[in-house]
C-alpha cells in the first residue's frame, strides 16, 4: 500500500488560528509590546504570557522543525518512538508531538518549543558537535 507523502511545508495558519485552548500553535502578536509600562499592568505581568498568548518563538520553532524535511523527520520519529517504547519520557513526548505535527494536528506552543530544542540537539550531535565543551 503506497502512502501519500506528508507535506511539511503546508500552511500552518489553520493550526495557528485554533489557539492554545485547543492545543494549536498560535502566531505571536503582530505588534510588539510597548516599551513603557501600561496603565494598571505591573512589570511582572508584562513578562508573563496570558492564557491564550503563544510564546513569541513558537512559530520559529515550528518552522525549524519543518525545515528538517521529509527525509529526516520520519527518522527522528522512529528514534523517539523507539525510546518511548523503553519508557523514556523525552521519547514519549517528542514522538507524539512530532507525529501530531507531521499529521497537521494542533500542538501546544510549549511542546513545539521542546521538540525543536531536542531536534536541534540531535542535529548537532549527528554532526559531531556537543553542547558541553570538554
Secondary structure as UniProt FT lines:
FT   TURN            8..9
FT   HELIX           13..18
FT   HELIX           20..22
FT   TURN            39..40
FT   HELIX           43..46
FT   TURN            51..52
FT   TURN            56..57
FT   HELIX           58..67
FT   HELIX           69..85
FT   TURN            86..87
FT   HELIX           89..102
FT   TURN            103..104
FT   HELIX           109..126
FT   TURN            127..128
//
